[in-house]
Amino acid sequence: MSAKMGRPLSDNPRNHKLFVRLTDKENDDLERCCEITEKSKAELVREGMKLITDKILERE
């Protein structure tokens, strides 16, 4: 039997999904930020979550 094909398994898999409803303006703003930073929507959301999490945990 041959070795398993495909992408290698991640050390930190992304198993959870998030669905968010946006207004037209919020979506336009997000898409503009994606164009400027050349990052995906998911990357920008993760970075935003990191910034907010760091700020909140800083208060503790």
PQR file of N, CA, C, O and H, with PARSE charges and radii, in Angstrom:
ATOM      1  N   MET A   1       0.837  -1.177   0.000 -0.4000 1.5000
ATOM      2  CA  MET A   1       0.000   0.000   0.000 -0.0000 2.0000
ATOM      3  C   MET A   1       0.889   1.250   0.000  0.5500 1.7000
ATOM      4  O   MET A   1       1.881   1.295   0.728 -0.5500 1.4000
ATOM      5  N   SER A   2       0.551   2.255  -0.798 -0.4000 1.5000
ATOM      6  CA  SER A   2       1.363   3.461  -0.890 -0.0000 2.0000
ATOM      7  C   SER A   2       1.076   4.415   0.271  0.5500 1.7000
ATOM      8  O   SER A   2       0.064   4.294   0.961 -0.5500 1.4000
ATOM      9  H   SER A   2      -0.254   2.218  -1.389  0.4000 1.0000
ATOM     10  N   ALA A   3       1.982   5.355   0.464 -0.4000 1.5000
ATOM     11  CA  ALA A   3       1.827   6.344   1.529 -0.0000 2.0000
ATOM     12  C   ALA A   3       0.610   7.221   1.267  0.5500 1.7000
ATOM     13  O   ALA A   3       0.213   7.424   0.120 -0.5500 1.4000
ATOM     14  H   ALA A   3       2.804   5.453  -0.097  0.4000 1.0000
ATOM     15  N   LYS A   4       0.028   7.734   2.331 -0.4000 1.5000
ATOM     16  CA  LYS A   4      -1.144   8.596   2.223 -0.0000 2.0000
ATOM     17  C   LYS A   4      -0.789   9.876   1.467  0.5500 1.7000
ATOM     18  O   LYS A   4       0.247  10.488   1.727 -0.5500 1.4000
ATOM     19  H   LYS A   4       0.350   7.570   3.263  0.4000 1.0000
ATOM     20  N   MET A   5      -1.637  10.271   0.546 -0.4000 1.5000
ATOM     21  CA  MET A   5      -1.414  11.472  -0.249 -0.0000 2.0000
ATOM     22  C   MET A   5      -2.186  12.638   0.353  0.5500 1.7000
ATOM     23  O   MET A   5      -3.135  12.431   1.109 -0.5500 1.4000
ATOM     24  H   MET A   5      -2.479   9.774   0.335  0.4000 1.0000
ATOM     25  N   GLY A   6      -1.790  13.854   0.023 -0.4000 1.5000
ATOM     26  CA  GLY A   6      -2.508  15.041   0.474 -0.0000 2.0000
ATOM     27  C   GLY A   6      -1.636  15.933   1.321  0.5500 1.7000
ATOM     28  O   GLY A   6      -0.434  15.719   1.477 -0.5500 1.4000
ATOM     29  H   GLY A   6      -1.020  14.022  -0.591  0.4000 1.0000
ATOM     30  N   ARG A   7      -2.290  16.942   1.863 -0.4000 1.5000
ATOM     31  CA  ARG A   7      -1.558  17.890   2.694 -0.0000 2.0000
ATOM     32  C   ARG A   7      -1.180  17.249   4.022  0.5500 1.7000
ATOM     33  O   ARG A   7      -1.921  16.424   4.555 -0.5500 1.4000
ATOM     34  H   ARG A   7      -3.266  17.116   1.737  0.4000 1.0000
ATOM     35  N   PRO A   8      -0.017  17.636   4.554 -0.5600 1.5000
ATOM     36  CA  PRO A   8       0.366  17.105   5.861  0.2800 2.0000
ATOM     37  C   PRO A   8      -0.548  17.654   6.952  0.5500 1.7000
ATOM     38  O   PRO A   8      -1.078  18.759   6.835 -0.5500 1.4000
ATOM     39  N   LEU A   9      -0.725  16.876   8.005 -0.4000 1.5000
ATOM     40  CA  LEU A   9      -1.563  17.307   9.113 -0.0000 2.0000
ATOM     41  C   LEU A   9      -0.917  18.485   9.837  0.5500 1.7000
ATOM     42  O   LEU A   9       0.306  18.557   9.963 -0.5500 1.4000
ATOM     43  H   LEU A   9      -0.295  15.978   8.100  0.4000 1.0000
ATOM     44  N   SER A  10      -1.746  19.395  10.307 -0.4000 1.5000
ATOM     45  CA  SER A  10      -1.269  20.584  11.006 -0.0000 2.0000
ATOM     46  C   SER A  10      -1.083  20.292  12.489  0.5500 1.7000
ATOM     47  O   SER A  10      -1.779  19.450  13.056 -0.5500 1.4000
ATOM     48  H   SER A  10      -2.739  19.336  10.206  0.4000 1.0000
ATOM     49  N   ASP A  11      -0.142  20.991  13.110 -0.4000 1.5000
ATOM     50  CA  ASP A  11       0.037  20.886  14.556 -0.0000 2.0000
ATOM     51  C   ASP A  11      -1.095  21.587  15.292  0.5500 1.7000
ATOM     52  O   ASP A  11      -1.406  21.253  16.435 -0.5500 1.4000
ATOM     53  H   ASP A  11       0.423  21.675  12.650  0.4000 1.0000
ATOM     54  N   ASN A  12      -1.709  22.560  14.629 -0.4000 1.5000
ATOM     55  CA  ASN A  12      -2.788  23.336  15.236 -0.0000 2.0000
ATOM     56  C   ASN A  12      -3.920  23.491  14.211  0.5500 1.7000
ATOM     57  O   ASN A  12      -4.078  24.560  13.622 -0.5500 1.4000
ATOM     58  H   ASN A  12      -1.457  22.831  13.700  0.4000 1.0000
ATOM     59  N   PRO A  13      -4.709  22.424  13.998 -0.5600 1.5000
ATOM     60  CA  PRO A  13      -5.738  22.480  12.952  0.2800 2.0000
ATOM     61  C   PRO A  13      -6.851  23.473  13.289  0.5500 1.7000
ATOM     62  O   PRO A  13      -7.171  23.703  14.455 -0.5500 1.4000
ATOM     63  N   ARG A  14      -7.420  24.042  12.258 -0.4000 1.5000
ATOM     64  CA  ARG A  14      -8.540  24.972  12.432 -0.0000 2.0000
ATOM     65  C   ARG A  14      -9.831  24.180  12.239  0.5500 1.7000
ATOM     66  O   ARG A  14     -10.321  24.028  11.120 -0.5500 1.4000
ATOM     67  H   ARG A  14      -7.160  23.856  11.311  0.4000 1.0000
ATOM     68  N   ASN A  15     -10.370  23.680  13.348 -0.4000 1.5000
ATOM     69  CA  ASN A  15     -11.538  22.815  13.307 -0.0000 2.0000
ATOM     70  C   ASN A  15     -12.856  23.562  13.500  0.5500 1.7000
ATOM     71  O   ASN A  15     -13.919  22.978  13.288 -0.5500 1.4000
ATOM     72  H   ASN A  15      -9.971  23.803  14.257  0.4000 1.0000
ATOM     73  N   HIS A  16     -12.818  24.816  13.890 -0.4000 1.5000
ATOM     74  CA  HIS A  16     -14.027  25.564  14.217 -0.0000 2.0000
ATOM     75  C   HIS A  16     -14.317  26.600  13.144  0.5500 1.7000
ATOM     76  O   HIS A  16     -13.407  27.237  12.614 -0.5500 1.4000
ATOM     77  H   HIS A  16     -11.955  25.290  14.063  0.4000 1.0000
ATOM     78  N   LYS A  17     -15.598  26.760  12.832 -0.4000 1.5000
ATOM     79  CA  LYS A  17     -16.010  27.720  11.817 -0.0000 2.0000
ATOM     80  C   LYS A  17     -16.838  28.811  12.477  0.5500 1.7000
ATOM     81  O   LYS A  17     -17.492  28.590  13.497 -0.5500 1.4000
ATOM     82  H   LYS A  17     -16.338  26.242  13.263  0.4000 1.0000
ATOM     83  N   LEU A  18     -16.794  29.996  11.870 -0.4000 1.5000
ATOM     84  CA  LEU A  18     -17.545  31.141  12.365 -0.0000 2.0000
ATOM     85  C   LEU A  18     -18.283  31.762  11.189  0.5500 1.7000
ATOM     86  O   LEU A  18     -17.692  32.004  10.137 -0.5500 1.4000
ATOM     87  H   LEU A  18     -16.262  30.174  11.042  0.4000 1.0000
ATOM     88  N   PHE A  19     -19.551  32.017  11.363 -0.4000 1.5000
ATOM     89  CA  PHE A  19     -20.355  32.661  10.341 -0.0000 2.0000
ATOM     90  C   PHE A  19     -20.793  34.005  10.881  0.5500 1.7000
ATOM     91  O   PHE A  19     -21.369  34.075  11.967 -0.5500 1.4000
ATOM     92  H   PHE A  19     -20.032  31.821  12.218  0.4000 1.0000
ATOM     93  N   VAL A  20     -20.531  35.081  10.141 -0.4000 1.5000
ATOM     94  CA  VAL A  20     -20.851  36.432  10.590 -0.0000 2.0000
ATOM     95  C   VAL A  20     -21.650  37.132   9.500  0.5500 1.7000
ATOM     96  O   VAL A  20     -21.297  37.067   8.322 -0.5500 1.4000
ATOM     97  H   VAL A  20     -20.064  35.024   9.258  0.4000 1.0000
ATOM     98  N   ARG A  21     -22.714  37.795   9.892 -0.4000 1.5000
ATOM     99  CA  ARG A  21     -23.510  38.581   8.955 -0.0000 2.0000
ATOM    100  C   ARG A  21     -23.026  40.021   9.022  0.5500 1.7000
ATOM    101  O   ARG A  21     -22.894  40.588  10.107 -0.5500 1.4000
ATOM    102  H   ARG A  21     -23.001  37.848  10.849  0.4000 1.0000
ATOM    103  N   LEU A  22     -22.762  40.611   7.861 -0.4000 1.5000
ATOM    104  CA  LEU A  22     -22.254  41.981   7.782 -0.0000 2.0000
ATOM    105  C   LEU A  22     -23.203  42.849   6.975  0.5500 1.7000
ATOM    106  O   LEU A  22     -23.914  42.369   6.091 -0.5500 1.4000
ATOM    107  H   LEU A  22     -22.869  40.151   6.980  0.4000 1.0000
ATOM    108  N   THR A  23     -23.201  44.135   7.297 -0.4000 1.5000
ATOM    109  CA  THR A  23     -23.918  45.088   6.463 -0.0000 2.0000
ATOM    110  C   THR A  23     -23.103  45.315   5.201  0.5500 1.7000
ATOM    111  O   THR A  23     -21.946  44.903   5.121 -0.5500 1.4000
ATOM    112  H   THR A  23     -22.624  44.524   8.015  0.4000 1.0000
ATOM    113  N   ASP A  24     -23.704  45.968   4.218 -0.4000 1.5000
ATOM    114  CA  ASP A  24     -22.966  46.285   2.990 -0.0000 2.0000
ATOM    115  C   ASP A  24     -21.737  47.129   3.307  0.5500 1.7000
ATOM    116  O   ASP A  24     -20.668  46.899   2.742 -0.5500 1.4000
ATOM    117  H   ASP A  24     -24.644  46.303   4.283  0.4000 1.0000
ATOM    118  N   LYS A  25     -21.874  48.101   4.200 -0.4000 1.5000
ATOM    119  CA  LYS A  25     -20.754  48.978   4.554 -0.0000 2.0000
ATOM    120  C   LYS A  25     -19.651  48.197   5.256  0.5500 1.7000
ATOM    121  O   LYS A  25     -18.472  48.365   4.943 -0.5500 1.4000
ATOM    122  H   LYS A  25     -22.743  48.289   4.659  0.4000 1.0000
ATOM    123  N   GLU A  26     -20.026  47.350   6.196 -0.4000 1.5000
ATOM    124  CA  GLU A  26     -19.020  46.553   6.905 -0.0000 2.0000
ATOM    125  C   GLU A  26     -18.263  45.650   5.928  0.5500 1.7000
ATOM    126  O   GLU A  26     -17.043  45.511   6.020 -0.5500 1.4000
ATOM    127  H   GLU A  26     -20.984  47.213   6.450  0.4000 1.0000
ATOM    128  N   ASN A  27     -18.993  45.038   4.994 -0.4000 1.5000
ATOM    129  CA  ASN A  27     -18.349  44.176   4.007 -0.0000 2.0000
ATOM    130  C   ASN A  27     -17.441  44.980   3.079  0.5500 1.7000
ATOM    131  O   ASN A  27     -16.337  44.542   2.757 -0.5500 1.4000
ATOM    132  H   ASN A  27     -19.984  45.150   4.919  0.4000 1.0000
ATOM    133  N   ASP A  28     -17.904  46.154   2.650 -0.4000 1.5000
ATOM    134  CA  ASP A  28     -17.082  47.019   1.800 -0.0000 2.0000
ATOM    135  C   ASP A  28     -15.805  47.428   2.516  0.5500 1.7000
ATOM    136  O   ASP A  28     -14.724  47.414   1.927 -0.5500 1.4000
ATOM    137  H   ASP A  28     -18.801  46.509   2.911  0.4000 1.0000
ATOM    138  N   ASP A  29     -15.934  47.794   3.800 -0.4000 1.5000
ATOM    139  CA  ASP A  29     -14.762  48.184   4.593 -0.0000 2.0000
ATOM    140  C   ASP A  29     -13.777  47.018   4.707  0.5500 1.7000
ATOM    141  O   ASP A  29     -12.567  47.198   4.568 -0.5500 1.4000
ATOM    142  H   ASP A  29     -16.812  47.805   4.278  0.4000 1.0000
ATOM    143  N   LEU A  30     -14.307  45.831   4.960 -0.4000 1.5000
ATOM    144  CA  LEU A  30     -13.454  44.655   5.099 -0.0000 2.0000
ATOM    145  C   LEU A  30     -12.754  44.326   3.777  0.5500 1.7000
ATOM    146  O   LEU A  30     -11.560  44.026   3.758 -0.5500 1.4000
ATOM    147  H   LEU A  30     -15.290  45.684   5.073  0.4000 1.0000
ATOM    148  N   GLU A  31     -13.495  44.384   2.691 -0.4000 1.5000
ATOM    149  CA  GLU A  31     -12.892  44.113   1.380 -0.0000 2.0000
ATOM    150  C   GLU A  31     -11.829  45.148   1.034  0.5500 1.7000
ATOM    151  O   GLU A  31     -10.805  44.804   0.444 -0.5500 1.4000
ATOM    152  H   GLU A  31     -14.465  44.627   2.707  0.4000 1.0000
ATOM    153  N   ARG A  32     -12.052  46.399   1.386 -0.4000 1.5000
ATOM    154  CA  ARG A  32     -11.061  47.461   1.140 -0.0000 2.0000
ATOM    155  C   ARG A  32      -9.792  47.195   1.945  0.5500 1.7000
ATOM    156  O   ARG A  32      -8.680  47.342   1.438 -0.5500 1.4000
ATOM    157  H   ARG A  32     -12.885  46.680   1.865  0.4000 1.0000
ATOM    158  N   CYS A  33      -9.972  46.803   3.199 -0.4000 1.5000
ATOM    159  CA  CYS A  33      -8.814  46.470   4.035 -0.0000 2.0000
ATOM    160  C   CYS A  33      -8.045  45.283   3.450  0.5500 1.7000
ATOM    161  O   CYS A  33      -6.815  45.250   3.500 -0.5500 1.4000
ATOM    162  H   CYS A  33     -10.876  46.684   3.611  0.4000 1.0000
ATOM    163  N   CYS A  34      -8.767  44.319   2.900 -0.4000 1.5000
ATOM    164  CA  CYS A  34      -8.125  43.164   2.263 -0.0000 2.0000
ATOM    165  C   CYS A  34      -7.292  43.605   1.069  0.5500 1.7000
ATOM    166  O   CYS A  34      -6.176  43.122   0.876 -0.5500 1.4000
ATOM    167  H   CYS A  34      -9.765  44.346   2.860  0.4000 1.0000
ATOM    168  N   GLU A  35      -7.826  44.514   0.271 -0.4000 1.5000
ATOM    169  CA  GLU A  35      -7.093  45.015  -0.898 -0.0000 2.0000
ATOM    170  C   GLU A  35      -5.820  45.745  -0.475  0.5500 1.7000
ATOM    171  O   GLU A  35      -4.754  45.550  -1.060 -0.5500 1.4000
ATOM    172  H   GLU A  35      -8.732  44.906   0.427  0.4000 1.0000
ATOM    173  N   ILE A  36      -5.948  46.582   0.542 -0.4000 1.5000
ATOM    174  CA  ILE A  36      -4.810  47.393   0.993 -0.0000 2.0000
ATOM    175  C   ILE A  36      -3.715  46.514   1.603  0.5500 1.7000
ATOM    176  O   ILE A  36      -2.535  46.693   1.302 -0.5500 1.4000
ATOM    177  H   ILE A  36      -6.813  46.740   1.017  0.4000 1.0000
ATOM    178  N   THR A  37      -4.106  45.567   2.458 -0.4000 1.5000
ATOM    179  CA  THR A  37      -3.131  44.742   3.166 -0.0000 2.0000
ATOM    180  C   THR A  37      -2.719  43.497   2.395  0.5500 1.7000
ATOM    181  O   THR A  37      -1.756  42.819   2.755 -0.5500 1.4000
ATOM    182  H   THR A  37      -5.064  45.422   2.702  0.4000 1.0000
ATOM    183  N   GLU A  38      -3.466  43.201   1.321 -0.4000 1.5000
ATOM    184  CA  GLU A  38      -3.240  41.976   0.543 -0.0000 2.0000
ATOM    185  C   GLU A  38      -3.353  40.732   1.421  0.5500 1.7000
ATOM    186  O   GLU A  38      -2.587  39.780   1.274 -0.5500 1.4000
ATOM    187  H   GLU A  38      -4.248  43.752   1.028  0.4000 1.0000
ATOM    188  N   LYS A  39      -4.322  40.757   2.336 -0.4000 1.5000
ATOM    189  CA  LYS A  39      -4.606  39.616   3.210 -0.0000 2.0000
ATOM    190  C   LYS A  39      -6.043  39.186   2.985  0.5500 1.7000
ATOM    191  O   LYS A  39      -6.863  39.951   2.477 -0.5500 1.4000
ATOM    192  H   LYS A  39      -4.944  41.530   2.455  0.4000 1.0000
ATOM    193  N   SER A  40      -6.339  37.950   3.368 -0.4000 1.5000
ATOM    194  CA  SER A  40      -7.700  37.438   3.221 -0.0000 2.0000
ATOM    195  C   SER A  40      -8.582  37.973   4.349  0.5500 1.7000
ATOM    196  O   SER A  40      -8.091  38.500   5.347 -0.5500 1.4000
ATOM    197  H   SER A  40      -5.673  37.328   3.781  0.4000 1.0000
ATOM    198  N   LYS A  41      -9.879  37.826   4.167 -0.4000 1.5000
ATOM    199  CA  LYS A  41     -10.824  38.237   5.208 -0.0000 2.0000
ATOM    200  C   LYS A  41     -10.551  37.464   6.489  0.5500 1.7000
ATOM    201  O   LYS A  41     -10.573  38.031   7.582 -0.5500 1.4000
ATOM    202  H   LYS A  41     -10.278  37.398   3.356  0.4000 1.0000
ATOM    203  N   ALA A  42     -10.295  36.180   6.353 -0.4000 1.5000
ATOM    204  CA  ALA A  42     -10.033  35.340   7.529 -0.0000 2.0000
ATOM    205  C   ALA A  42      -8.789  35.820   8.284  0.5500 1.7000
ATOM    206  O   ALA A  42      -8.788  35.884   9.513 -0.5500 1.4000
ATOM    207  H   ALA A  42     -10.277  35.719   5.465  0.4000 1.0000
ATOM    208  N   GLU A  43      -7.741  36.155   7.543 -0.4000 1.5000
ATOM    209  CA  GLU A  43      -6.515  36.643   8.186 -0.0000 2.0000
ATOM    210  C   GLU A  43      -6.777  37.928   8.952  0.5500 1.7000
ATOM    211  O   GLU A  43      -6.310  38.088  10.080 -0.5500 1.4000
ATOM    212  H   GLU A  43      -7.742  36.104   6.545  0.4000 1.0000
ATOM    213  N   LEU A  44      -7.528  38.852   8.342 -0.4000 1.5000
ATOM    214  CA  LEU A  44      -7.821  40.120   9.008 -0.0000 2.0000
ATOM    215  C   LEU A  44      -8.686  39.914  10.247  0.5500 1.7000
ATOM    216  O   LEU A  44      -8.477  40.572  11.266 -0.5500 1.4000
ATOM    217  H   LEU A  44      -7.908  38.723   7.426  0.4000 1.0000
ATOM    218  N   VAL A  45      -9.650  39.011  10.166 -0.4000 1.5000
ATOM    219  CA  VAL A  45     -10.502  38.729  11.327 -0.0000 2.0000
ATOM    220  C   VAL A  45      -9.667  38.128  12.450  0.5500 1.7000
ATOM    221  O   VAL A  45      -9.828  38.504  13.610 -0.5500 1.4000
ATOM    222  H   VAL A  45      -9.821  38.476   9.339  0.4000 1.0000
ATOM    223  N   ARG A  46      -8.773  37.195  12.114 -0.4000 1.5000
ATOM    224  CA  ARG A  46      -7.909  36.606  13.140 -0.0000 2.0000
ATOM    225  C   ARG A  46      -7.018  37.660  13.790  0.5500 1.7000
ATOM    226  O   ARG A  46      -6.840  37.659  15.008 -0.5500 1.4000
ATOM    227  H   ARG A  46      -8.642  36.890  11.171  0.4000 1.0000
ATOM    228  N   GLU A  47      -6.451  38.570  12.974 -0.4000 1.5000
ATOM    229  CA  GLU A  47      -5.608  39.634  13.519 -0.0000 2.0000
ATOM    230  C   GLU A  47      -6.416  40.560  14.420  0.5500 1.7000
ATOM    231  O   GLU A  47      -5.940  40.975  15.477 -0.5500 1.4000
ATOM    232  H   GLU A  47      -6.595  38.571  11.984  0.4000 1.0000
ATOM    233  N   GLY A  48      -7.632  40.883  14.003 -0.4000 1.5000
ATOM    234  CA  GLY A  48      -8.503  41.734  14.820 -0.0000 2.0000
ATOM    235  C   GLY A  48      -8.843  41.072  16.139  0.5500 1.7000
ATOM    236  O   GLY A  48      -8.832  41.717  17.187 -0.5500 1.4000
ATOM    237  H   GLY A  48      -8.018  40.546  13.145  0.4000 1.0000
ATOM    238  N   MET A  49      -9.147  39.781  16.088 -0.4000 1.5000
ATOM    239  CA  MET A  49      -9.440  39.047  17.329 -0.0000 2.0000
ATOM    240  C   MET A  49      -8.237  39.045  18.257  0.5500 1.7000
ATOM    241  O   MET A  49      -8.378  39.178  19.473 -0.5500 1.4000
ATOM    242  H   MET A  49      -9.155  39.257  15.237  0.4000 1.0000
ATOM    243  N   LYS A  50      -7.047  38.892  17.672 -0.4000 1.5000
ATOM    244  CA  LYS A  50      -5.818  38.891  18.481 -0.0000 2.0000
ATOM    245  C   LYS A  50      -5.611  40.244  19.164  0.5500 1.7000
ATOM    246  O   LYS A  50      -5.255  40.302  20.341 -0.5500 1.4000
ATOM    247  H   LYS A  50      -6.932  38.784  16.684  0.4000 1.0000
ATOM    248  N   LEU A  51      -5.837  41.331  18.418 -0.4000 1.5000
ATOM    249  CA  LEU A  51      -5.685  42.671  18.993 -0.0000 2.0000
ATOM    250  C   LEU A  51      -6.653  42.900  20.155  0.5500 1.7000
ATOM    251  O   LEU A  51      -6.263  43.400  21.210 -0.5500 1.4000
ATOM    252  H   LEU A  51      -6.126  41.284  17.462  0.4000 1.0000
ATOM    253  N   ILE A  52      -7.908  42.530  19.951 -0.4000 1.5000
ATOM    254  CA  ILE A  52      -8.922  42.723  20.993 -0.0000 2.0000
ATOM    255  C   ILE A  52      -8.637  41.830  22.196  0.5500 1.7000
ATOM    256  O   ILE A  52      -8.738  42.280  23.337 -0.5500 1.4000
ATOM    257  H   ILE A  52      -8.225  42.124  19.094  0.4000 1.0000
ATOM    258  N   THR A  53      -8.284  40.574  21.953 -0.4000 1.5000
ATOM    259  CA  THR A  53      -7.976  39.653  23.039 -0.0000 2.0000
ATOM    260  C   THR A  53      -6.806  40.169  23.871  0.5500 1.7000
ATOM    261  O   THR A  53      -6.866  40.166  25.100 -0.5500 1.4000
ATOM    262  H   THR A  53      -8.201  40.209  21.025  0.4000 1.0000
ATOM    263  N   ASP A  54      -5.746  40.609  23.204 -0.4000 1.5000
ATOM    264  CA  ASP A  54      -4.588  41.144  23.922 -0.0000 2.0000
ATOM    265  C   ASP A  54      -4.978  42.356  24.756  0.5500 1.7000
ATOM    266  O   ASP A  54      -4.528  42.499  25.893 -0.5500 1.4000
ATOM    267  H   ASP A  54      -5.697  40.611  22.205  0.4000 1.0000
ATOM    268  N   LYS A  55      -5.811  43.229  24.199 -0.4000 1.5000
ATOM    269  CA  LYS A  55      -6.234  44.441  24.921 -0.0000 2.0000
ATOM    270  C   LYS A  55      -7.069  44.075  26.149  0.5500 1.7000
ATOM    271  O   LYS A  55      -6.872  44.652  27.218 -0.5500 1.4000
ATOM    272  H   LYS A  55      -6.176  43.112  23.275  0.4000 1.0000
ATOM    273  N   ILE A  56      -7.985  43.138  26.013 -0.4000 1.5000
ATOM    274  CA  ILE A  56      -8.849  42.745  27.133 -0.0000 2.0000
ATOM    275  C   ILE A  56      -8.028  42.042  28.218  0.5500 1.7000
ATOM    276  O   ILE A  56      -8.183  42.331  29.404 -0.5500 1.4000
ATOM    277  H   ILE A  56      -8.145  42.669  25.145  0.4000 1.0000
ATOM    278  N   LEU A  57      -7.161  41.125  27.808 -0.4000 1.5000
ATOM    279  CA  LEU A  57      -6.380  40.366  28.786 -0.0000 2.0000
ATOM    280  C   LEU A  57      -5.338  41.249  29.470  0.5500 1.7000
ATOM    281  O   LEU A  57      -4.886  40.942  30.573 -0.5500 1.4000
ATOM    282  H   LEU A  57      -7.035  40.890  26.844  0.4000 1.0000
ATOM    283  N   GLU A  58      -4.960  42.339  28.816 -0.4000 1.5000
ATOM    284  CA  GLU A  58      -3.996  43.283  29.397 -0.0000 2.0000
ATOM    285  C   GLU A  58      -4.574  43.916  30.660  0.5500 1.7000
ATOM    286  O   GLU A  58      -3.831  44.262  31.577 -0.5500 1.4000
ATOM    287  H   GLU A  58      -5.326  42.588  27.920  0.4000 1.0000
ATOM    288  N   ARG A  59      -5.889  44.066  30.710 -0.4000 1.5000
ATOM    289  CA  ARG A  59      -6.568  44.708  31.852 -0.0000 2.0000
ATOM    290  C   ARG A  59      -6.593  43.808  33.079  0.5500 1.7000
ATOM    291  O   ARG A  59      -6.709  44.298  34.202 -0.5500 1.4000
ATOM    292  H   ARG A  59      -6.493  43.784  29.965  0.4000 1.0000
ATOM    293  N   GLU A  60      -6.486  42.500  32.879 -0.4000 1.5000
ATOM    294  CA  GLU A  60      -6.601  41.564  34.020 -0.0000 2.0000
ATOM    295  C   GLU A  60      -5.389  41.580  34.907  0.5500 1.7000
ATOM    296  O   GLU A  60      -5.340  40.852  35.898 -0.5500 1.4000
ATOM    297  H   GLU A  60      -6.392  42.101  31.967  0.4000 1.0000
TER
END
